[in-house]
Amino acid sequence: MDKKKIFSLANNIITTILLLGIGILIGYIFGVRNAATSLGMIGLPAAQSGNLSAAEQADLDKLFSPFWQTWQKLHEDYLVQPLDDHKLLQGALRGMMDSLGDKHSSYMDPIQYNDMTALTSGDYEGIGVLVNTEGAYLTVSEIFKGSPAEKAGLEPGDQVLAVDGKDMTGVLPSLVRQKILGPKGTTVVLTIKRGEKEPFEISIQRATINVPSVEGELRSDGIAYIKLRTFGQKTNDELKAQLQEMLAKNPKGLIIDLRNNGGGLLTTAIAIGSQFLNDGTLVIEQYGDGKETIHKVIPGGIATEIPMVVLVNQFSASASELLAGALQDYGRATIVGTVTYGKGTVQEWLPLANQEGAVRITIAKWLTPKERNIHEVGIKPDVQIDLTEDDMKANRDPQLDKAVEILLKK
């Protein structure tokens, strides 16, 4: 898979990785081959050293000698044998990435990497829900129509207390999500906390889930409504198809719903933003050395004149914020909802050799066209309206109602 700059999920939106010990083994990424050939090795393998000078090689030998000492001692004397070299490797990679202190730079093991690429491509195997990973327990935020989760009776707001009878108290919600995913045809049993009810179990048979990144409708009041769930590989084509169908019916206005959208591909965010603007800068990438890459609007947008409102909330992150920020800077759309998540950095995925997963590395920060830095600040809506738990229980949506009101006045 080619390297792709991505804006990671914030809820899910945003992926937290469990640190599986052995973080001290950070040198492993530079070239451990196997225990038999590594024992006693002091410096970097020659194939990994590149064109280093003798002094540079000596410095690296000294730097990594504690690692090799640890490696050798483990293989000679560690009580629990045999050692799993892959777990040592993965622990080393996790430790290296965690030492950066950047929650958006991380190591993804092969299973996690496959799950993440499946979500951006639009298909995965699981139960068909969007989740919030920010609380103490994994919480269901949205359920796909016709999904196994819907058929089993899962509801938005449900908290997952246990998976297959194993208590998830204290387990990172992002890892709970991994436990729920699995091959189609298999069954997962979730222990659910729903409001004030006593916890109960729901059995769900997994299936292949086609993630609907775009859904829309032309409302009876003449307003076109489109929800974007992610910025995946197919999202721009799906959005264009929805827009073409709705614009042919001359709607009074357009609502783009980015609530709970944790982001996705930078290229997709630029393509989608270009559907609503005629020209100008969409986003500025700023690198550590001060250099910048300016991404311009791609000509040919098909919805550049229709009045717009964009809905956001605290789980709108990354690419969602990029889009909302650009439309806000140009006065192209009114932003309604609550302050967004605040992820203004760009990550690049580097697939690792030997199918050992991938590392996600922060390479730049991004700025809005007016050079606003929203990292850990977020996008402040033009009209701020909360959506309370009582609203959700009563099936009310004051944010959507305000968006409709704004457009009908225009």
C-alpha positions, 0 to 999 in steps of 0.5 A: 500500500502506498504511503498516504497522509491521513487525518486519523479517527478521533473517536473512533474517531482517534485511535489510542494504542495499548503499550504492551511493555518492553518499550525499552527495546526501541532499537529493534526497528533498526534490524533484529533478524532473529535470536540465533543471529542476534545474540552477542551483536552490538551495533546496527546490522550492516545492511541497516547502517547506510553510509555512516562514517566510522564515528557515526557507527561507533556512536550508534553502537554505543547508543544501542548497546543496552538494547542488545544487552537486554535482548541477549539476556532475555534469550539466554536467561528469561524464565518463561520460554520460548520468547515470542520474537514478534511480540518483542518487535511490536513492544519495541515499536510501541515503546519507540512511538510512545516515547514521542509523547504524541498521541497521534503518532503510533504503531499499528500491529498487523491486525490493527493496520488491516482494520484501519485500512479497511475502514478507509476503503469502506469495508470491514468485518464486524457488527456495523456501528460507529463508536466513541472511544473517549470515555471510560467504556466504549460507547455506541454513537451510531448504528448502520441501517440493516447492520447486525447491531441494529438487528440485535437491538443495540442502541446509540448510547449503549456502553460496552461493559464486557466482551464475551464475558470478559470485563472491560473495566480499565481496558482502553476503549480503542482496544475494546473496539478491536475485540468486537471486530472479527470474521464474518459468521462469528458471534460476539456477546456484549454486556451492555449498560443502557441508561438506568437499566441493569446490565444485560447481554446482547449476542451479535453475529458479525458480518461484512460491513459496507461503511456508508460514508455518505448518506442523504435525503431531500427533506420535505421542507426542500432542504438537502441533507447529507451526512459524511461519516468519514473521509475514505477512498470512495467518499468524494465519488459518493458525495458527488453522486448525492449532490448531482441527484439533489441539485437537480431538484433545486433544493433551498439549501444544503446541510452537511453533517460532520458530527461524529466524523473523526476524519480520514484521508487528506486527499479526500478532504481536499476533493470534497472541499473543492465541491463547494468552493470556486478557488483559493487555498483549502489547507496549508501544511506546515512542516517542522522546518517552516516550509509549507505546502499549500493545497488549492481548490480543485476546479470544477466543484458542483455545489459552489453557489447553494446556501450551506450550513455545516453541523459539527460537534466535539467528535468532529475531528481532523479532516472534518475540521479542515473542511469546516474551517475552510468553509468558515474562513471563506464565509461559504457556510454557517457552522452550527453545533459545538466546538470541534475536537481540535486535531490539526496535525497531519500523519503519514502511514508507513507500512513496515517490512515483512507485514509487521503492520505500520507506523503512523507518524506526525509530519506536519501541522495544518492551518486553515486558509486564514492560517488559523492553527486549530490543534487542541483548540478546535473550530468554534461554530458560528452558532453554538448549540448543544445536543443534550442526552435528554434531546437524544432520548426524546429524538430531538435534534436542536442543531439540525433544527437550527440549520434548517431555520438558517437556510429557510431564512436565506 
